[in-house]
Amino acid sequence: MSSGDAPAQQQSHSPSSRVAIVVKDLEMAYGSYVVMSGVTFTVQEGKIMVIMGGSGCGKSTLLRYLIGLKEVEKGEVFYHQKNFAKASEEEKEAIQRTFGVLYQAGALWSALTLAENVALPLEQYTKLSTKEVAEVVGIKLALVGLKGFEEFYPSEISGGMRKRAGLARAMALDPALLFFDEPSAGLDPISSRRLDDLILRLRDSLGTTIVVVTHELPSIFAIADTSIFLDAETKRMIAQGDPKELVKDGDPKVREFLSRGETPRRINGA
């Protein structure tokens, strides 16, 4: 088996589905300090996976490994059967162009309008004309409910709108994979729910594979097709599955986390 081929045993569980992400025996560390080891999971194409766990367990660190901000030293990461961990810099950059990332703060340039922010990746990575870029920007902003806000600056809109504008920019290049780092952080419950609904629409309408780091129970139950749980005490991933099932039949630590006195929003489709 070549280094660019995904392990055969990690292939899809059904003939009609495809695996978008394979992570095998990943160790996460800062120097000699190991945050988490043996992290192994798969994500099917067109599904939403939530990375969950208590504070300090390494959720955001795992995301940094997944998107290439930290180099994999032990373990393997595959995207659509391409070995991201062992790819050359050129190959890694090509794979990264299939990603869209929404950071916790939205990461918008404050001196640029929303339209100019969304246009940045299009101007950098495509040969579209100025007119074509403007058309794509308009489509992306409309998709996240921000039509008419093209000339607004980030400081002139709400936190929830800034998150949606950041999402529009993350989607500018039509990524096959979207990564979210605590998307609901700092949002009121209504804005948070609207963002959850938007994430679900992206999955359903575009078939995008989505990975979300969050500890917000309402969002976890609302959007996750599957999830993984990182345990800071054992420094291991101790569960993978639908959180609606894990809250009933999962590891005791996972059940406790998912039953923290909050009512899971829309757990029964309500």
C-alpha positions in Angstrom: 0.0 0.0 0.0 1.4 3.4 -1.0 1.6 6.2 1.5 -1.1 8.1 -0.4 -3.7 5.3 -0.1 -6.2 5.1 2.8 -6.1 1.9 4.9 -8.5 -0.7 3.4 -10.1 -1.4 6.8 -11.0 2.3 7.1 -13.2 2.3 4.0 -16.9 3.0 4.0 -19.3 0.9 6.0 -21.8 0.6 3.1 -21.4 0.3 -0.7 -23.3 3.6 -1.3 -21.3 5.8 1.1 -17.9 7.3 0.8 -15.4 8.2 3.6 -14.3 11.8 3.5 -11.9 11.8 6.4 -9.9 9.1 8.1 -7.8 9.8 11.2 -5.7 6.9 12.5 -3.7 6.7 15.8 -3.1 10.4 15.8 -1.0 11.8 18.7 -1.5 15.4 19.6 1.4 17.0 21.5 3.1 20.3 22.4 6.8 19.3 22.5 7.1 16.4 25.0 3.6 17.1 26.5 1.1 14.7 25.0 -2.4 16.2 24.9 -4.2 13.2 23.4 -3.0 9.9 21.8 -4.5 7.1 19.7 -7.2 9.4 18.1 -8.9 7.3 15.4 -12.2 8.0 13.6 -13.8 8.3 10.2 -16.3 10.8 8.8 -18.6 9.9 5.9 -19.0 12.3 3.0 -21.8 14.7 3.4 -22.1 14.2 7.2 -21.6 16.5 10.2 -19.2 15.4 12.9 -18.9 17.2 16.2 -15.7 17.1 18.3 -16.7 17.4 21.9 -15.3 17.1 25.4 -14.6 19.1 28.5 -12.3 22.2 28.7 -8.7 21.4 28.1 -9.2 18.1 26.3 -7.7 19.2 23.0 -10.7 19.9 20.8 -9.3 23.0 19.1 -5.9 21.4 19.0 -7.3 18.5 17.1 -8.8 20.9 14.6 -5.4 22.5 14.2 -4.0 19.2 13.2 -6.9 18.5 10.8 -6.5 21.7 8.9 -2.7 21.6 8.9 -1.8 24.4 11.4 0.0 21.7 13.4 2.2 19.1 11.7 1.3 15.4 12.3 4.3 13.6 13.8 2.6 10.4 14.9 -0.5 9.0 13.2 -2.2 9.5 9.8 -4.8 11.8 8.4 -6.5 11.1 5.0 -8.9 13.3 3.0 -10.7 11.4 0.3 -7.9 8.7 0.4 -5.1 11.3 0.1 -2.5 11.1 2.8 -2.5 14.7 4.2 0.0 13.9 7.0 2.7 12.7 4.6 1.9 14.9 1.6 4.5 17.3 0.1 4.0 21.0 0.7 2.5 21.4 -2.8 0.2 18.4 -2.3 -0.8 19.7 1.2 -1.7 23.1 -0.2 -3.8 21.6 -2.9 -5.7 19.6 -0.3 -6.1 22.6 1.9 -7.8 24.5 -0.9 -10.7 22.0 -0.6 -11.2 23.2 3.0 -13.2 26.1 4.3 -12.5 27.2 7.9 -14.7 29.4 10.2 -12.6 30.5 13.2 -14.1 31.3 16.5 -14.0 35.1 16.1 -14.9 35.0 12.4 -11.4 36.3 11.4 -12.7 39.0 9.1 -10.5 41.9 8.1 -11.9 44.9 9.9 -10.7 47.4 7.3 -12.6 45.6 4.5 -16.2 45.4 3.6 -18.0 42.1 3.8 -17.9 41.8 0.0 -14.1 42.5 0.0 -13.6 39.9 2.8 -15.4 37.2 0.8 -13.6 38.2 -2.4 -10.1 37.7 -0.9 -9.8 33.9 -1.6 -11.4 34.3 -5.0 -8.8 36.9 -6.0 -6.0 34.9 -4.6 -6.8 31.4 -5.9 -8.9 31.9 -9.0 -8.6 33.7 -12.4 -12.1 35.1 -12.2 -12.7 38.6 -13.6 -13.7 41.4 -11.3 -17.3 41.0 -12.5 -17.3 37.3 -11.9 -15.8 37.7 -8.4 -18.6 40.2 -7.5 -21.2 37.7 -8.7 -19.8 34.9 -6.6 -19.5 37.1 -3.6 -23.2 38.1 -4.0 -24.2 34.5 -4.2 -22.2 33.5 -1.1 -23.5 36.4 1.0 -27.1 35.6 -0.1 -26.6 32.0 0.9 -25.9 33.0 4.5 -28.7 35.6 4.6 -26.5 38.7 4.1 -27.8 39.9 0.8 -27.7 43.7 0.8 -24.9 43.9 3.4 -22.1 43.7 0.8 -20.8 47.2 1.6 -21.0 47.0 5.4 -17.9 46.7 7.6 -17.6 44.0 10.3 -17.9 46.6 13.0 -21.3 47.7 11.6 -23.0 44.3 12.0 -23.9 42.0 14.9 -21.8 39.1 16.1 -24.1 36.5 14.5 -23.9 38.3 11.2 -20.1 38.4 11.5 -20.1 34.6 12.0 -22.2 34.2 8.9 -20.0 36.6 6.9 -17.0 34.5 7.9 -18.9 31.4 6.8 -19.5 33.1 3.4 -15.8 33.7 3.0 -15.0 30.1 4.1 -17.3 28.9 1.4 -16.0 31.2 -1.4 -14.1 28.4 -3.1 -16.9 25.8 -2.8 -15.0 23.6 -0.3 -15.7 19.9 0.0 -15.0 20.2 3.7 -15.9 22.9 6.2 -14.3 23.2 9.7 -15.9 25.3 12.5 -14.1 26.2 15.7 -16.7 27.0 18.4 -19.2 28.6 16.0 -21.7 29.5 18.7 -19.2 31.2 21.0 -20.4 34.6 22.0 -23.8 34.3 20.3 -27.2 34.6 21.9 -29.5 31.5 21.8 -31.5 32.8 18.8 -28.4 33.6 16.7 -26.8 30.3 17.7 -29.9 28.4 16.5 -29.9 30.3 13.2 -26.3 29.3 12.7 -27.1 25.7 13.5 -29.9 25.8 10.9 -27.5 27.3 8.3 -25.0 24.5 8.9 -27.7 21.9 8.4 -28.8 23.6 5.2 -25.3 23.5 3.8 -25.0 19.8 4.5 -28.4 19.1 3.0 -28.2 21.4 -0.1 -24.6 21.1 -1.0 -23.5 17.8 0.5 -20.7 19.4 2.3 -18.7 17.4 4.9 -18.6 19.4 8.1 -16.5 19.1 11.3 -17.5 21.3 14.2 -15.7 21.9 17.5 -18.2 22.8 20.2 -19.2 22.1 23.8 -22.7 23.6 23.4 -25.3 20.9 24.0 -28.1 22.4 22.0 -25.9 22.6 18.9 -24.5 19.2 19.5 -27.9 17.6 19.5 -29.2 19.8 16.7 -26.5 19.3 14.0 -24.4 16.2 14.7 -24.8 13.1 12.5 -21.9 11.7 14.5 -19.5 12.9 17.2 -16.3 12.0 19.0 -15.5 12.6 22.7 -12.1 13.5 23.9 -11.4 12.7 27.5 -8.8 15.0 29.2 -8.3 12.6 32.1 -7.3 9.5 30.1 -5.9 11.6 27.2 -7.9 9.3 24.8 -10.8 9.5 22.5 -13.4 7.4 24.4 -16.4 7.4 22.1 -17.7 8.0 18.6 -21.3 8.0 17.5 -24.6 9.8 17.2 -24.9 11.9 20.4 -28.6 11.0 20.7 -27.5 7.4 21.1 -24.4 8.2 23.2 -26.5 10.1 25.8 -28.4 6.8 26.3 -25.9 4.1 25.9 -22.4 5.7 25.8 -19.5 5.7 28.2 -20.6 7.1 31.6 -18.4 10.1 31.2 -20.0 10.9 27.8 -23.5 10.4 29.2 -22.7 12.8 32.1 -21.3 15.4 29.6 -24.4 15.1 27.4 -26.8 15.3 30.3 -25.6 18.4 32.0 -29.0 19.6 33.1 -29.8 21.2 29.8 -32.7 20.2 27.5 -31.3 18.9 24.2 -32.8 21.1 21.5 -34.6 19.3 18.8 -33.4 15.9 20.0 -36.7 14.4 19.0 -37.1 16.6 15.9 -39.1 19.2 17.9 
